[in-house]
């Protein structure tokens, strides 16, 4: 594909704002798809411009390669120590993006948190890809800020950081704190940055290169709609399931659900048997156990706290239901 415009036009456009120097800081088990969809639009933008407007380098704790959650090893150019020193030199970046994924709790480190805070204090825009909002919150950077995190990690995040405004959005760019939910949401966040830096025309060219038709809105949903996810078309059933999902910690009685949707208990029972193949009580229990499973796998919450967060009156009752559902106890789930 040809360049965006003539050389003089590109130089004039790029001269309107400073170029960006970006650090991608990788932690073990980081999400490769989030990392790749963050870095590739920068390469494409440079290609369209015909110059290296965006520059980046890869960092890790010790400067050694980092293994992603898919098993692929990515080389790092600098270490945490070197990057902390760079903050007071000409190598200070415009943006630093933490890249994490599965087992993000294992990346908790005091020196890493100090580095994150030093970035912020130095005027560097801090970003988090996939689950990295967890690290930003643990470092104390998300107070009074909106943030996004992957839907699978959102329940555990909300329990660990109840004072943080977390949303199931694709991405959030709140001042100098940027977060995205991972997956291809990183592409949308970076395209938004490129558009702010260099304009809509360039972003359109990058979208064509990436075979995507648009930059999604930050508030676009992460997950498929219930209708597509469950293969259910009945509007009343979908409304009931949404109501159930919104009331996990304090489960509703069937009579309350019936009042909400304007149906009788018998009608609800019949609809669920017809469309879901089980009773509403059974399906509600499955929703709560699914939430509990995410909390067990994506947080360090005590089992009794997970039980309470998912509406169980006791840890023993929770363990019994969990074992019947998944064939293992909550404690065995974490082994």
Phi, psi and omega in degrees: 000146181286162180292164185300317185201188179291159180305317182294322179293321180294318179297317180297318180295313182293334181286345181290334179223157179290151175290162182252133172250126189235138173251127171257111182261113185265136172244155183306144181069024178294159181278116181294322182294322178293318180295313183295318181283351172273321187273329184295319178297335176291316177299316181296320178297317177299319180295317179294325180284331184081017178206166183268072180291317178262128177238146181211160174216157183254132180235157174215175184304311184246009181081002180271164177301153180238138180264126179283172181294341178269005177090355180280135181264131180243129181287144175251149180262331183221167181251172177302316180301315180294321181290326177294323177290327182293338182296338179252021181229184179291349179273005179299128184280166171280322182224144170235123180249121172278131181245114178228188181192242180289153176055040184299332180299333180290345181271358179300126185203131183298320181291326176294316179297321178297319178297317179299314181294324178295323175302309182299315181293338179269001179088010179277136175285127183260134179234154177229125178258137179063247184270005187294346173302331176301315181292321179295321179292317180296332178276357176084021184264355187255010177292124181077011181242146171278143177215162178237149176210159181303140184304327182293331182263352186298317180301314179294322178298314181297326178288322181285327184230071185295341182268359181265137179277093181253142185226153175275050178267167175290315177202160177225130176240085185257095182064237182261019175237116180242134177222150175222159188280358181095190183057220181278359176296334177297325177299315181295320180295318180290323176297323177296320177296315180298319179296319178296324181284312195230002171102163185293325183299316179294318180300320178299322179292319179295320178301319178298319178296320183276000180059040173239144189270351183192167169269118182291152177292144179305328184269004174300148184293148175280315186263162174297150175301152180308320182303317180280323183294319185261346184069027181251137182252342184291120185295324181293317179297315179298320179296319179295316181296318177300320179294320177297314182296334180275355181226076183265311185294326178234085184303145181273152171280153182300328179294326177292319178296319180299317178297322183295318184262355178074033177235165174276163177300319181295321178297319179295316178302316182294318180297318182290322176296322182288317187259333184247348178073015178201170182287158176298325179296318179294317181294320177300317178299319179296321177298315182293320179291325177296317176298319179298320180297319177297319180295320180295321185274336186245009179212172178253018180301144175296151182302319180296325178289323176297317179301313181296318181296338182251016170083020178263140186282341180209154179294326181292318178294320177300313181298320179297312180296321182295316180296321179296327183279315189247357178075014178206161180279163175304322179293321179294334179299331184269353181286000000 
